Amino acid sequence: MTTPVPHDPHNRPSHDPHRPSETAGPVVRTTAGAVRGRREDGLAVFRGIPFADPPVGEARFAAPRPVRAWDGTREAYEFGPPPPQEAGIQGRTGMPTGPLGDDWLTLNVWTPDPDASARRPVMVWIYGGAYKLGHSGQPGYDAQRIARDGDVVVVTFNYRVGMEGFARIEGAPANRGLLDQVAALEWVRENITEFGGDPGQVTVFGESAGAGSVASLLSMPRARGLFRRAMAQSVPGTYFSDELARDMATALAAEAGLRPTVADLSAVDPRRLTDAGQALSAKMLQYQDRWGRAAPTVTPFSPVVDGEVLPTTPWQALASGAARDIDLVVGHNRDEFRLFLVLGGMLGKITDGRATEALRLFAPGGEAGERAYRAAFPEASPTELYERVHTDWLFGIPTLRLAEAQLTGGGRAHVYELTWPAPGNGGVLGACHGLDIPLLFGTFGADLGNLLFMGAEVPAEATELSSRFRRSWTAFARTGDPGWPEYDAERRLVQVLDVAPEVVAYPEDRSRKLWEGHDFGPLPLIGG
């Protein structure tokens, strides 16, 4: 009989009636103890392996601590508990499903063969969710197709989100969610050989807040040497100054009637503290005079440029050469903000006055920026202008600028843009935010894929594009070449991902020119 982790009362056996016998699954020894996985469709899969101790009790709001060793063999059959978070996850409602417990910091491995001599490339996925949602057990992140199609080892993991991971709390380190990610990568370095992976061939990849995390890791001294390549899909431009993050933390704690200190907040159950984040998100627009462009994002969580864990923004770090030795792929989707317009019931309903407000708030130069946008896009409706400036400010231009910063710092980068439109809901979503996830993972019927492909058969072109995603992504993990030319400041060549993929000059050049000279610095606290 297997022996559970002595200190973890939630290490329950699987309830799957078809669970294999104890001798059926492969056993791998990690630095903390042995784990038994399962054979699934030609892969060995291990779920719920702890890479750090549960961040509760005295460890609450602290940097991740090394996981305590266990005796015997731990069953790695189930995903670990999701970190505490608000209700509602991309494409579905309600709280995330999964086992209960405090052992949030776990990871999962898909490998063609846990043979230490195999030395396959390793791909480590970081989920998105506005730094307040998400977990690695979401069905949309089932990595079997990537591992099988690319003959690579794939690792996914949980990290703390929301109040636990990103609130700027007095007495706690900043960016605890990012520190969790570093701990997971350290686990990969120390253990992945036994799972058939090469610790010298690690690629980190992520989408949205996961891409912002990738960009942060490229900038963090603590992450140096933990990965060789990086892929950032739809990099958000939101990084908070320390002053802004502290002001937001005061407002967050006030929602719970507390101060933003470890002593005060540790007295509240982590699953109840998420209510404070949800309450503040609903009223952030009331703080626009203090929080400026951060207020309309309706998320009070982002990486904090605290000067220690994250010394500078990623653009400044890369331009200074921080990642010149790391191969980089970055890209975004053409219609990023369309998803939020549709989910908010705003598509086609934006007035010219509201478009003007958005242009003056987000475009470089205020009123001059509004005039420049209208001149650059004379055919655009108010809704299209509203969508365009949000797409550019929040994802498009920050993503392109990361590639440009990498070049400035002496590195190399490849850039892509996804233009294939999602077929669900009559095609109104276009090539919106998050569409790259079901295409990359091939999970068309899970999470956000439910919305993007709702009411439509998965067309053959989607299946082919999905395969192309995996071929390019895994080729990059293996060789550093995704299959299209490097980006440079003269030709600006970009891989356009569509039914007929082609390499062209950056398609959103009108937007690029509007943002020339703009510095994506930490978002400031406006009113003191």
C-alpha positions as semicolon CSV with decimal commas, in nm:
position;residue;x (nm);y (nm);z (nm)
1;M;0,000;0,000;0,000
2;T;0,132;0,347;-0,085
3;T;0,220;0,590;0,188
4;P;0,077;0,942;0,170
5;V;0,276;1,251;0,256
6;P;0,281;1,248;0,638
7;H;0,207;1,621;0,677
8;D;-0,058;1,641;0,405
9;P;-0,400;1,514;0,513
10;H;-0,541;1,593;0,167
11;N;-0,323;1,345;-0,021
12;R;-0,625;1,126;-0,084
13;P;-0,623;0,824;-0,313
14;S;-0,794;0,853;-0,649
15;H;-1,166;0,785;-0,663
16;D;-1,146;0,667;-1,024
17;P;-1,305;0,319;-1,033
18;H;-1,078;0,235;-1,326
19;R;-0,766;0,332;-1,136
20;P;-0,469;0,116;-1,232
21;S;-0,307;-0,125;-0,991
22;E;-0,008;-0,005;-0,794
23;T;0,229;-0,187;-1,023
24;A;0,079;-0,041;-1,341
25;G;0,204;0,317;-1,315
26;P;0,564;0,436;-1,350
27;V;0,748;0,540;-1,034
28;V;0,996;0,827;-1,033
29;R;1,207;0,943;-0,740
30;T;1,218;1,318;-0,680
31;T;1,440;1,499;-0,432
32;A;1,153;1,488;-0,179
33;G;1,036;1,130;-0,238
34;A;0,899;0,882;-0,488
35;V;0,585;0,947;-0,695
36;R;0,376;0,706;-0,897
37;G;0,205;0,826;-1,215
38;R;-0,020;0,669;-1,473
39;R;0,017;0,545;-1,828
40;E;-0,226;0,737;-2,048
41;D;-0,239;0,698;-2,426
42;G;0,132;0,649;-2,471
43;L;0,242;0,900;-2,208
44;A;0,341;0,881;-1,844
45;V;0,142;1,142;-1,652
46;F;0,208;1,262;-1,297
47;R;-0,033;1,502;-1,128
48;G;-0,028;1,695;-0,802
49;I;0,342;1,668;-0,716
50;P;0,424;1,926;-0,447
51;F;0,713;2,158;-0,531
52;A;0,685;2,369;-0,214
53;D;0,524;2,340;0,126
54;P;0,162;2,459;0,166
55;P;0,177;2,840;0,211
56;V;-0,049;2,848;0,515
57;G;-0,005;2,901;0,888
58;E;0,337;3,054;0,958
59;A;0,415;3,029;0,584
60;R;0,115;3,245;0,488
61;F;0,219;3,535;0,262
62;A;0,582;3,417;0,275
63;A;0,811;3,318;-0,007
64;P;0,763;2,951;-0,098
65;R;0,940;2,708;0,132
66;P;1,102;2,378;0,031
67;V;0,863;2,085;0,035
68;R;0,913;1,839;0,320
69;A;1,019;1,493;0,221
70;W;0,788;1,193;0,246
71;D;0,839;0,822;0,295
72;G;0,714;0,556;0,061
73;T;0,557;0,631;-0,276
74;R;0,311;0,912;-0,326
75;E;0,027;0,859;-0,574
76;A;0,049;1,135;-0,835
77;Y;-0,291;1,065;-0,990
78;E;-0,490;1,383;-0,920
79;F;-0,431;1,753;-0,972
80;G;-0,356;1,943;-0,655
81;P;-0,604;2,186;-0,497
82;P;-0,650;2,514;-0,687
83;P;-0,512;2,822;-0,512
84;P;-0,781;3,039;-0,348
85;Q;-0,945;3,266;-0,605
86;E;-1,258;3,450;-0,702
87;A;-1,553;3,275;-0,860
88;G;-1,551;3,254;-1,236
89;I;-1,278;3,129;-1,464
90;Q;-1,227;3,188;-1,834
91;G;-1,523;3,050;-2,022
92;R;-1,709;2,912;-1,721
93;T;-1,865;3,028;-1,398
94;G;-1,845;2,917;-1,038
95;M;-1,550;2,818;-0,824
96;P;-1,278;2,600;-0,975
97;T;-1,327;2,231;-0,926
98;G;-1,063;2,008;-0,772
99;P;-0,967;1,850;-0,444
100;L;-0,986;2,059;-0,131
101;G;-0,683;2,137;0,080
102;D;-0,397;2,378;0,139
103;D;-0,139;2,208;-0,082
104;W;-0,181;2,461;-0,363
105;L;0,180;2,457;-0,482
106;T;0,184;2,143;-0,691
107;L;0,283;2,060;-1,047
108;N;0,206;1,806;-1,317
109;V;0,425;1,629;-1,571
110;W;0,340;1,475;-1,908
111;T;0,630;1,276;-2,049
112;P;0,667;1,027;-2,336
113;D;0,890;0,817;-2,112
114;P;1,036;0,880;-1,764
115;D;1,382;0,764;-1,872
116;A;1,667;0,968;-1,728
117;S;1,875;0,911;-2,039
118;A;1,613;1,053;-2,278
119;R;1,695;1,423;-2,225
120;R;1,393;1,558;-2,411
121;P;1,318;1,931;-2,432
122;V;1,105;2,056;-2,143
123;M;0,817;2,302;-2,178
124;V;0,684;2,469;-1,862
125;W;0,338;2,629;-1,894
126;I;0,226;2,930;-1,686
127;Y;-0,148;2,995;-1,691
128;G;-0,315;3,333;-1,718
129;G;-0,623;3,479;-1,551
130;A;-0,556;3,846;-1,469
131;Y;-0,325;3,739;-1,184
132;K;-0,636;3,650;-0,983
133;L;-0,777;3,337;-1,151
134;G;-0,662;3,006;-1,289
135;H;-0,503;2,676;-1,196
136;S;-0,312;2,404;-1,374
137;G;-0,590;2,148;-1,338
138;Q;-0,820;2,332;-1,580
139;P;-0,924;2,097;-1,863
140;G;-0,813;2,356;-2,118
141;Y;-0,453;2,303;-2,007
142;D;-0,445;1,928;-2,070
143;A;-0,094;1,905;-2,215
144;Q;-0,111;1,554;-2,360
145;R;-0,122;1,667;-2,724
146;I;0,179;1,896;-2,686
147;A;0,384;1,623;-2,519
148;R;0,281;1,354;-2,765
149;D;0,294;1,555;-3,087
150;G;0,622;1,724;-3,004
151;D;0,797;1,440;-2,819
152;V;0,865;1,679;-2,531
153;V;0,816;1,681;-2,155
154;V;0,549;1,931;-2,043
155;V;0,517;2,068;-1,690
156;T;0,223;2,275;-1,563
157;F;0,197;2,411;-1,209
158;N;-0,009;2,617;-0,967
159;Y;0,102;2,951;-0,828
160;R;-0,066;3,183;-0,583
161;V;-0,299;3,440;-0,738
162;G;-0,499;3,735;-0,610
163;M;-0,446;3,843;-0,249
164;E;-0,228;3,544;-0,165
165;G;0,007;3,592;-0,458
166;F;0,014;3,957;-0,564
167;A;-0,128;4,198;-0,305
168;R;0,144;4,431;-0,169
169;I;0,119;4,337;0,197
170;E;0,330;4,493;0,471
171;G;0,568;4,235;0,617
172;A;0,550;4,006;0,313
173;P;0,768;3,987;0,001
174;A;0,623;4,137;-0,315
175;N;0,527;3,918;-0,610
176;R;0,482;3,595;-0,417
177;G;0,311;3,442;-0,721
178;L;0,627;3,505;-0,923
179;L;0,839;3,354;-0,646
180;D;0,620;3,044;-0,663
181;Q;0,700;3,025;-1,034
182;V;1,072;3,043;-0,960
183;A;1,031;2,762;-0,706
184;A;0,856;2,547;-0,967
185;L;1,138;2,610;-1,214
186;E;1,392;2,519;-0,948
187;W;1,204;2,192;-0,899
188;V;1,227;2,134;-1,273
189;R;1,602;2,195;-1,268
190;E;1,652;1,949;-0,983
191;N;1,407;1,674;-1,084
192;I;1,310;1,676;-1,450
193;T;1,595;1,450;-1,566
194;E;1,430;1,156;-1,390
195;F;1,112;1,226;-1,589
196;G;1,298;1,211;-1,919
197;G;1,362;1,585;-1,956
198;D;1,673;1,793;-2,012
199;P;1,716;2,065;-1,744
200;G;1,940;2,252;-1,988
201;Q;1,662;2,268;-2,249
202;V;1,377;2,433;-2,059
203;T;1,128;2,663;-2,231
204;V;0,878;2,867;-2,028
205;F;0,556;2,960;-2,208
206;G;0,239;3,132;-2,100
207;E;-0,058;3,340;-2,209
208;S;-0,198;3,673;-2,081
209;A;-0,103;3,698;-1,712
210;G;0,106;3,388;-1,783
211;A;0,286;3,584;-2,056
212;G;0,330;3,874;-1,815
213;S;0,480;3,621;-1,577
214;V;0,716;3,496;-1,848
215;A;0,821;3,856;-1,918
216;S;0,877;3,906;-1,544
217;L;1,088;3,591;-1,516
218;L;1,305;3,719;-1,802
219;S;1,369;4,025;-1,585
220;M;1,419;3,864;-1,244
221;P;1,769;3,794;-1,109
222;R;1,625;3,501;-0,908
223;A;1,511;3,328;-1,229
224;R;1,847;3,355;-1,405
225;G;1,969;3,027;-1,545
226;L;1,644;2,839;-1,487
227;F;1,532;2,834;-1,851
228;R;1,688;2,869;-2,194
229;R;1,393;2,981;-2,404
230;A;1,069;3,173;-2,350
231;M;0,737;3,215;-2,532
232;A;0,502;3,496;-2,430
233;Q;0,150;3,493;-2,576
234;S;-0,038;3,826;-2,541
235;V;0,183;4,012;-2,295
236;P;-0,021;4,256;-2,080
237;G;0,133;4,600;-2,036
238;T;0,022;4,634;-1,674
239;Y;0,296;4,643;-1,413
240;F;0,233;4,835;-1,094
241;S;0,463;5,082;-0,924
242;D;0,523;5,004;-0,559
243;E;0,322;5,311;-0,455
244;L;0,021;5,210;-0,663
245;A;0,034;4,850;-0,540
246;R;0,046;4,962;-0,176
247;D;-0,247;5,196;-0,226
248;M;-0,448;4,916;-0,387
249;A;-0,355;4,682;-0,101
250;T;-0,491;4,935;0,148
251;A;-0,819;4,941;-0,042
252;L;-0,824;4,560;-0,066
253;A;-0,770;4,514;0,305
254;A;-1,032;4,779;0,381
255;E;-1,291;4,567;0,200
256;A;-1,233;4,312;0,478
257;G;-1,221;4,580;0,748
258;L;-0,847;4,528;0,798
259;R;-0,506;4,683;0,739
260;P;-0,277;4,550;0,462
261;T;-0,045;4,369;0,701
262;V;0,050;4,004;0,740
263;A;-0,075;4,010;1,099
264;D;-0,422;4,136;1,003
265;L;-0,478;3,938;0,684
266;S;-0,340;3,609;0,816
267;A;-0,635;3,595;1,054
268;V;-0,875;3,557;0,759
269;D;-0,924;3,222;0,588
270;P;-0,760;3,236;0,241
271;R;-1,084;3,128;0,075
272;R;-1,276;3,412;0,241
273;L;-1,013;3,674;0,164
274;T;-1,088;3,635;-0,208
275;D;-1,414;3,820;-0,140
276;A;-1,215;4,140;-0,083
277;G;-1,056;4,120;-0,427
278;Q;-1,387;4,050;-0,592
279;A;-1,555;4,339;-0,413
280;L;-1,283;4,587;-0,507
281;S;-1,271;4,473;-0,869
282;A;-1,638;4,568;-0,902
283;K;-1,575;4,927;-0,793
284;M;-1,227;5,005;-0,928
285;L;-1,358;5,270;-1,167
286;Q;-1,437;5,479;-0,859
287;Y;-1,060;5,504;-0,802
288;Q;-0,967;5,630;-1,149
289;D;-0,852;5,966;-1,010
290;R;-0,591;5,777;-0,805
291;W;-0,517;5,469;-1,011
292;G;-0,548;5,611;-1,363
293;R;-0,532;5,357;-1,643
294;A;-0,512;5,068;-1,396
295;A;-0,869;5,132;-1,275
296;P;-1,056;5,019;-1,591
297;T;-0,869;4,687;-1,592
298;V;-1,089;4,584;-1,296
299;T;-0,810;4,373;-1,149
300;P;-0,613;4,510;-0,851
301;F;-0,336;4,255;-0,908
302;S;-0,030;4,269;-1,131
303;P;0,344;4,219;-1,091
304;V;0,490;4,497;-0,878
305;V;0,812;4,673;-0,974
306;D;0,932;4,665;-0,615
307;G;1,303;4,707;-0,688
308;E;1,395;4,372;-0,535
309;V;1,200;4,070;-0,663
310;L;1,120;4,260;-0,983
311;P;1,382;4,536;-1,017
312;T;1,242;4,699;-1,334
313;T;0,975;4,649;-1,597
314;P;1,048;4,373;-1,850
315;W;1,094;4,627;-2,132
316;Q;1,364;4,810;-1,940
317;A;1,530;4,487;-1,828
318;L;1,541;4,332;-2,175
319;A;1,663;4,655;-2,336
320;S;1,949;4,644;-2,085
321;G;2,043;4,293;-2,197
322;A;1,894;4,092;-1,909
323;A;1,771;3,818;-2,145
324;R;2,010;3,849;-2,440
325;D;2,109;3,482;-2,404
326;I;1,749;3,356;-2,400
327;D;1,566;3,271;-2,722
328;L;1,230;3,448;-2,734
329;V;0,898;3,413;-2,917
330;V;0,629;3,675;-2,854
331;G;0,296;3,733;-3,020
332;H;-0,059;3,852;-2,983
333;N;-0,402;3,804;-3,139
334;R;-0,544;4,060;-3,382
335;D;-0,870;4,128;-3,198
336;E;-0,756;4,086;-2,836
337;F;-1,010;4,310;-2,664
338;R;-1,308;4,175;-2,861
339;L;-1,349;3,901;-2,599
340;F;-1,415;4,154;-2,324
341;L;-1,655;4,356;-2,539
342;V;-1,859;4,044;-2,609
343;L;-1,854;3,917;-2,250
344;G;-1,954;4,265;-2,130
345;G;-2,237;4,295;-2,381
346;M;-2,073;4,606;-2,531
347;L;-2,004;4,495;-2,888
348;G;-2,153;4,753;-3,122
349;K;-2,284;4,963;-2,831
350;I;-1,995;5,200;-2,767
351;T;-2,094;5,565;-2,818
352;D;-1,861;5,817;-2,975
353;G;-1,832;5,989;-2,639
354;R;-1,719;5,671;-2,470
355;A;-1,471;5,603;-2,750
356;T;-1,332;5,954;-2,700
357;E;-1,286;5,893;-2,326
358;A;-1,100;5,568;-2,392
359;L;-0,876;5,721;-2,658
360;R;-0,782;6,012;-2,432
361;L;-0,712;5,782;-2,138
362;F;-0,512;5,508;-2,312
363;A;-0,363;5,651;-2,632
364;P;-0,024;5,822;-2,601
365;G;-0,064;6,196;-2,569
366;G;-0,418;6,229;-2,437
367;E;-0,625;6,451;-2,667
368;A;-0,348;6,452;-2,927
369;G;-0,350;6,072;-2,911
370;E;-0,724;6,068;-2,971
371;R;-0,686;6,282;-3,282
372;A;-0,398;6,064;-3,404
373;Y;-0,605;5,746;-3,367
374;R;-0,900;5,895;-3,550
375;A;-0,671;6,009;-3,831
376;A;-0,499;5,670;-3,852
377;F;-0,831;5,478;-3,854
378;P;-1,075;5,711;-4,034
379;E;-1,307;5,424;-4,128
380;A;-1,342;5,293;-3,772
381;S;-1,670;5,306;-3,581
382;P;-1,677;5,415;-3,215
383;T;-1,679;5,049;-3,106
384;E;-1,386;4,971;-3,336
385;L;-1,185;5,265;-3,204
386;Y;-1,263;5,164;-2,846
387;E;-1,156;4,808;-2,917
388;R;-0,846;4,913;-3,110
389;V;-0,699;5,135;-2,841
390;H;-0,769;4,879;-2,569
391;T;-0,613;4,600;-2,776
392;D;-0,308;4,815;-2,850
393;W;-0,253;4,945;-2,496
394;L;-0,324;4,628;-2,307
395;F;-0,170;4,354;-2,524
396;G;-0,061;4,436;-2,879
397;I;0,201;4,707;-2,837
398;P;0,344;4,573;-2,508
399;T;0,399;4,239;-2,683
400;L;0,571;4,395;-2,983
401;R;0,779;4,618;-2,756
402;L;0,909;4,316;-2,570
403;A;1,056;4,187;-2,896
404;E;1,202;4,529;-2,972
405;A;1,353;4,552;-2,624
406;Q;1,511;4,209;-2,668
407;L;1,675;4,327;-2,990
408;T;1,797;4,647;-2,824
409;G;1,957;4,438;-2,551
410;G;2,149;4,225;-2,800
411;G;1,914;3,926;-2,810
412;R;1,695;3,769;-3,075
413;A;1,318;3,734;-3,101
414;H;1,050;3,587;-3,325
415;V;0,707;3,753;-3,348
416;Y;0,366;3,619;-3,454
417;E;0,010;3,746;-3,484
418;L;-0,296;3,518;-3,476
419;T;-0,560;3,642;-3,722
420;W;-0,778;3,330;-3,765
421;P;-1,126;3,409;-3,625
422;A;-1,299;3,188;-3,371
423;P;-1,605;3,021;-3,530
424;G;-1,832;3,023;-3,223
425;N;-2,119;3,268;-3,174
426;G;-2,140;3,338;-3,544
427;G;-1,779;3,449;-3,565
428;V;-1,831;3,776;-3,375
429;L;-1,534;3,712;-3,146
430;G;-1,277;3,730;-3,424
431;A;-0,917;3,649;-3,333
432;C;-0,982;3,744;-2,973
433;H;-0,791;3,715;-2,650
434;G;-0,733;3,356;-2,539
435;L;-0,805;3,193;-2,875
436;D;-0,446;3,070;-2,888
437;I;-0,503;2,847;-2,583
438;P;-0,746;2,591;-2,732
439;L;-0,554;2,606;-3,058
440;L;-0,223;2,530;-2,887
441;F;-0,354;2,262;-2,649
442;G;-0,616;2,123;-2,888
443;T;-0,878;2,160;-2,614
444;F;-1,164;2,301;-2,821
445;G;-1,438;2,187;-2,584
446;A;-1,287;2,299;-2,254
447;D;-1,285;2,627;-2,061
448;L;-1,260;2,921;-2,300
449;G;-1,285;2,682;-2,594
450;N;-1,650;2,631;-2,500
451;L;-1,719;2,996;-2,580
452;L;-1,491;3,031;-2,880
453;F;-1,624;2,722;-3,056
454;M;-1,979;2,728;-2,917
455;G;-2,244;2,628;-3,168
456;A;-1,990;2,537;-3,432
457;E;-1,828;2,218;-3,543
458;V;-1,453;2,233;-3,507
459;P;-1,354;2,300;-3,867
460;A;-1,069;2,116;-4,036
461;E;-0,879;2,443;-4,066
462;A;-0,884;2,479;-3,686
463;T;-0,745;2,128;-3,645
464;E;-0,466;2,204;-3,893
465;L;-0,387;2,539;-3,731
466;S;-0,382;2,365;-3,393
467;S;-0,126;2,117;-3,523
468;R;0,077;2,402;-3,668
469;F;0,082;2,576;-3,329
470;R;0,219;2,265;-3,162
471;R;0,475;2,200;-3,437
472;S;0,608;2,555;-3,414
473;W;0,604;2,574;-3,035
474;T;0,777;2,240;-2,982
475;A;1,027;2,305;-3,263
476;F;1,122;2,626;-3,087
477;A;1,162;2,438;-2,758
478;R;1,394;2,191;-2,932
479;T;1,599;2,421;-3,156
480;G;1,522;2,787;-3,083
481;D;1,364;2,822;-3,428
482;P;0,981;2,823;-3,453
483;G;0,994;2,803;-3,832
484;W;0,984;3,169;-3,937
485;P;1,242;3,451;-3,957
486;E;1,366;3,652;-3,664
487;Y;1,214;3,994;-3,608
488;D;1,430;4,295;-3,692
489;A;1,382;4,670;-3,687
490;E;1,404;4,709;-4,065
491;R;1,183;4,441;-4,220
492;R;0,967;4,374;-3,907
493;L;0,878;4,026;-4,032
494;V;0,599;3,849;-3,841
495;Q;0,442;3,506;-3,876
496;V;0,070;3,551;-3,937
497;L;-0,121;3,245;-3,813
498;D;-0,435;3,188;-4,019
499;V;-0,583;2,937;-4,263
500;A;-0,295;3,014;-4,498
501;P;-0,007;3,119;-4,269
502;E;0,234;3,369;-4,417
503;V;0,529;3,582;-4,315
504;V;0,466;3,953;-4,369
505;A;0,570;4,290;-4,229
506;Y;0,397;4,355;-3,894
507;P;0,028;4,387;-3,991
508;E;-0,064;4,645;-3,726
509;D;0,183;4,907;-3,845
510;R;-0,065;5,193;-3,804
511;S;-0,087;5,113;-3,434
512;R;0,288;5,061;-3,403
513;K;0,358;5,408;-3,540
514;L;0,106;5,569;-3,304
515;W;0,295;5,427;-3,007
516;E;0,649;5,511;-3,118
517;G;0,840;5,666;-2,831
518;H;0,591;5,560;-2,562
519;D;0,751;5,412;-2,250
520;F;0,565;5,125;-2,081
521;G;0,673;5,217;-1,730
522;P;0,516;5,099;-1,403
523;L;0,162;5,231;-1,368
524;P;0,178;5,515;-1,116
525;L;-0,026;5,626;-0,819
526;I;-0,176;5,955;-0,940
527;G;-0,330;6,103;-0,626
528;G;-0,162;6,080;-0,287
